[in-house]
């Protein structure tokens, strides 16, 4: 009987065939080009270190706030009565009404009109452009930055974050300032932005109520229908209540639960992570390069 050929045992490591390299040959190639690998890895590591050194120093200030209508709805006594009065005159405590007022205030926060007015009222130009301002002489060094430049800079510093899962409705207003000359000012900037939002919304509410009240009084003078006059008197009373409610509330849209505090240390940079990534990219890239060279030589031979 013919003996059937038995399958030959396979070795633990693949044997070099054509343009394929075994693990042993691969190790020999890496050792042969070790100087190139070391130099290339060192260069990419130095490049990563240089990149980290060029990253800006960022100081961050955060303000935690909630919609003021929510805080009032949880209150008792005077705040509870005011919330009930708010419901009568149109300040509904439903989530949709709160969301609409809140979204409008946050949308206006990033508008050119609001930021330009805020910068002028708080005199923020010398703070935002401290490197161009001579504090001793109280004058600009060279040309004064335009309102557009100041607005764009302040807008780029503002970030708003909310959590959909957070039922308390906490909103975080963050101000990120790159390479500031005076980091102690960043907390004031963040807190004043919230205060300006409340003042702006309050003024708009009062102005709208006064316009409505003026229109209703003019209509009252032109009608002789008793029932219609009663309706107009009721509407005028509601607008008067709106004005009163707005005047007695400083935190008209947002109630601050945790104001920003002075920042002594900058936001941490991912220094070690970036350097590690740069080193690994250099190591893997150099290994791939020398393997490609070796395979090219094998194909040529």
Buried (B, 14 or more C-beta within 10 A) or exposed (E): EEEEEEEEEEEEEEEEEEEEBBEEBBEEBBEEBEEBBEEBBEEBBBBBBEEBEEEEEBBBBBBBBBBBBBBBBEEEEEBEEBBEBBBEBEBBBEEEBBEEBBEEBBEBBEEEEBBBBBBEEBEBBBBBBEEBBEEEEEEBEEEBBEBEEBBEBBBEBBEEEEEEEEEEBBBBBBBBBEEBEEBEBBBBBBBBBBBBBBBBBBEBBBEBBBEBBEBBEEBBEEEEEEEEEEBBEEBBBBBBBBBBBBEEBEBBBBBBEEBBEEBEEBEEBEEEEBBEEBBBBBBEEBBEBBBEBBBEEBEEE
